[in-house]
Amino acid sequence: FLFFLYPLPKQKAQRYEAVKWVMVFAIGVCTGLVGLFVDFFVRLFTQLKFQVVQSSVEECTEKGCLALSLLELLGFNLTFVFLASLLVLIQPVAAGSGIPEIKCYLNGVKVPGVVRLRTVVCKAMGVLFSVAGGLFVGKEGPMIHSGAVVGAGLPQFQSISLRKIQFNFPYFRSDRDKRDFVSAGAAAGVAAAFGAPIGGTLFSLEEGSSFWNQGLTWKVLFCSMAATFTLNFFRSGIQFGSWGSFQLPGLLNFGEFKCSESDKKCHLWTAVDLGFFILMGIVGGLLGATFNCLNKRLAKYRMRNVHPKPKLVRVLESLLVSLTTTVVVFVASMVLGECRQMSSTSHSGNDTLSLQGMSEDVNSSIKTFFCPNETYNDMATLFFNPQESAILQLFHQDGTFSPVTLSLFFLLYFLLSCWTYGISVPSGLFVPSLLCGAAFGRLVANLLKSYIGLDHIYSGTFALIGAAAFLGGVVRMTISLTVILIESTNEITYGLPIMITLMVAKWTGDFFNKGIYDIHVNLRGVPLLEWETEVEMDKLRASDIMEPNLTYVYPHTRIQSLVSILRTTVHHAFPVVTENRGNEREFMKGNQLISNNIKFKKSSILTRAGEQRKRSQSMKSYPSSELRNMCDEHIATEEPPEKEDLLQQMLERRYTPYPNLYPDQSPSEEWTMEERFRPLTFHGLILRSQLVTLLVRGVCYSESQSSASQPRLSHAEMSEDYPRYPDIHDLDLTLLNPRMIVDVTPYMNPSPFAVSPNTHVSQVFNLFRTMGLRHLPVVNAVGEIVGIITRHNLTHEFLQARLRQHYQTI
């Protein structure tokens, strides 16, 4: 926009930057408070449920009424899951973890309703019910979505759900600013979930934004820090009564990994263990690929057989999963568990086993169902605890879990969590994957100790590496996940084994399929752009993938034409063009509208002769008479003959006379090939929202007037309705005079990014991806637009189809 290109005054720019920092801090604080809300009520409901059910189990063990205990557990779980499903019915986009949707949004795709206030309310309340309801889901994934919604909504100071509450806040009225804040909010969600502000920043960079800069990195890190310390401050104060102690950095804490002082042979890990870690990474990648394959098949089945049916069917599916999970957990704990001997340190109150989030130590959360004194039920200890406590049991429990128990627990958790992810409840995948992988790692440690005799092995390290291997095999994240796990353990010595394990798991899994989030993005048919194209795509040029059939507008266009174009197309932007006619002089005499368009074309196109004339005029201001003489001489030789049209010389081509098509006519399907693809001089791009705003506000002039009489809107007025601009179908046509003319030139973008028809696809892709573009005009050497490239033209499927056509024509 012309008015947007002028630089801001220094004080206004400084104020804008200061407000941006304040908003980033506010987003971090609010995200931390959302995490505090979710954690508090999940802990409250879970403790209430387990206290009632555990006392009932202990009482019914002697009386033989375990069926009653099962019914009590079913009552709690089904009620909570039913409430979670109802919240998803209110806002369907609140289902799942929300990470695929946020990844699409940050990639440049607008997902309807993904960052609405109603979404974050349903997401936050739904996830606490689904976690408290005993489903194998986590609350960390939805925290990322919640933080992104806070980031999108807070700087706007308005909401559809709260229409009456509006503030006149003139800042951040663009999609780019909004995406920056969503990046900060998503990073704050990761930081609050894991107590990992640096990992959150890297997550937003690695998995999200298509456009990034150094200033944004610093703001996102500041937002993540604000979220982490807000949550830490309130959780530490509420649970320990020690305000300002900062003892609980995130919702999920891995505890302290430390060998017992009495065991001199123990080491957290050794160089020999790296070989086992690599093998665990390979197995974790295979298990993750299997998990993703099964979940993809389930998702396709749901899309075919569950989603088309009434919404009540989705609620029934969620209740079926909850019922099955509850019965499996109860029966496995009562029947399949083994009584294991407590270690000597189990009652010694060793400080190294503290939970860092509960007032009891790890060993106090063990369950003794059906076991005599000094023993505990290992299966019940894993199933009848919150998932965070079960992870800490596998990481830090001094007592052992039998290989049979770990194998059964891993198998059951693998299958049930795979079935659960994708049902209509808010659900995360991080914690179930960590718990499943920790059981796998602990099983490997037990086998190495028992059958190979490697007594130096620290079981907690193998449990952590197993968790990293399985999680990496499922989500396929590398840098961010490595830093998140290192920050969660507070142990930098784990950096190398975690990094190696995650890389091996990713490479192994990528050999079979994509990560779980990419799979769900593809199933939704979202045109997500990867970081780069394949090498073979460079056999294609921009002309091979562009859309040549254009819908365009003229610099001066009648209202009836604009309304027709806007109502018959769904394009987000339109090229502003003028026609290259061979008989322009005749048209200028007969039609004022066409004359305005031709005059604009002549005034906006730069010629070498015209530019040289400008430079010569400026050089005449120098005092040197010799310089003046040189300029006069140059002009005499360069200036064209009188009455000769310079523009016509430049555009002289082998064109035949074109039919008498007026600029107030909208494109017609009856046009001949010559009419449809006639040469068009490109002047800029104008957005649909801008055109509708101009029509709504009556920005136009009559044919009997000059275009200078048209009202002018400021940038603030043009962006006043952001982000919900009026729709063309809601426009009252009786208020518009269809013969009035709109001059769109003050509002178009006169210098958008553009490429030549011969540009390689890799260059087109990099420009489109890194600049966060939505439209890329293809302009030839003489300034004529020959096509336009959108996100759809750069998707993997579209490029593959074009490459096949290219091979067929060779």
HELIX and SHEET records of a PDB file:
HELIX    1   1 LEU A    2  LEU A    5  1                                   4    
HELIX    2   2 LYS A   10  LYS A   63  1                                  54    
HELIX    3   3 LEU A   66  ILE A   90  1                                  25    
HELIX    4   4 PRO A   92  ALA A   94  5                                   3    
HELIX    5   5 ILE A   99  ASN A  107  1                                   9    
HELIX    6   6 LEU A  117  ALA A  132  1                                  16    
HELIX    7   7 GLU A  140  GLY A  153  1                                  14    
HELIX    8   8 LEU A  154  GLN A  156  5                                   3    
HELIX    9   9 ASP A  175  PHE A  194  1                                  20    
HELIX   10  10 PRO A  197  PHE A  203  1                                   7    
HELIX   11  11 SER A  204  GLY A  208  3                                   5    
HELIX   12  12 GLN A  214  PHE A  240  1                                  27    
HELIX   13  13 ASP A  273  ASN A  305  1                                  33    
HELIX   14  14 LYS A  311  VAL A  331  1                                  21    
HELIX   15  15 ALA A  332  LEU A  336  3                                   5    
HELIX   16  16 SER A  344  HIS A  347  5                                   4    
HELIX   17  17 ASP A  351  LEU A  353  5                                   3    
HELIX   18  18 VAL A  362  SER A  365  5                                   4    
HELIX   19  19 ASP A  378  PHE A  383  1                                   6    
HELIX   20  20 GLN A  387  HIS A  396  1                                  10    
HELIX   21  21 PRO A  403  THR A  420  1                                  18    
HELIX   22  22 PHE A  430  LEU A  447  1                                  18    
HELIX   23  23 LEU A  448  ILE A  452  3                                   5    
HELIX   24  24 SER A  459  VAL A  475  1                                  17    
HELIX   25  25 ILE A  479  THR A  489  1                                  11    
HELIX   26  26 ILE A  492  TYR A  494  5                                   3    
HELIX   27  27 GLY A  495  ASP A  510  1                                  16    
HELIX   28  28 ILE A  516  LEU A  523  1                                   8    
HELIX   29  29 VAL A  535  LYS A  539  5                                   5    
HELIX   30  30 ALA A  542  ILE A  545  1                                   4    
HELIX   31  31 ILE A  559  THR A  568  1                                  10    
HELIX   32  32 GLU A  584  GLY A  590  1                                   7    
HELIX   33  33 GLN A  592  SER A  604  1                                  13    
HELIX   34  34 ARG A  608  MET A  619  1                                  12    
HELIX   35  35 SER A  625  GLU A  638  1                                  14    
HELIX   36  36 LEU A  646  MET A  650  1                                   5    
HELIX   37  37 MET A  673  ARG A  676  1                                   4    
HELIX   38  38 ARG A  688  VAL A  696  1                                   9    
HELIX   39  39 SER A  707  SER A  709  5                                   3    
HELIX   40  40 HIS A  715  MET A  718  1                                   4    
HELIX   41  41 ILE A  728  ASP A  730  5                                   3    
HELIX   42  42 LEU A  733  LEU A  735  5                                   3    
HELIX   43  43 VAL A  761  THR A  770  1                                  10    
HELIX   44  44 ARG A  791  LEU A  794  5                                   4    
HELIX   45  45 HIS A  796  THR A  809  1                                  14    
SHEET    1   A 2 CYS A 339  GLN A 341  0                                        
SHEET    2   A 2 THR A 375  ASN A 377 -1                                        
SHEET    1   B 2 HIS A 556  ARG A 558  0                                        
SHEET    2   B 2 ILE A 741  ASP A 743 -1                                        
SHEET    1   C 2 ALA A 573  GLU A 579  0                                        
SHEET    2   C 2 LEU A 680  LEU A 687 -1                                        
SHEET    1   D 2 HIS A 775  VAL A 779  0                                        
SHEET    2   D 2 ILE A 785  THR A 790 -1                                        
END                                                                             
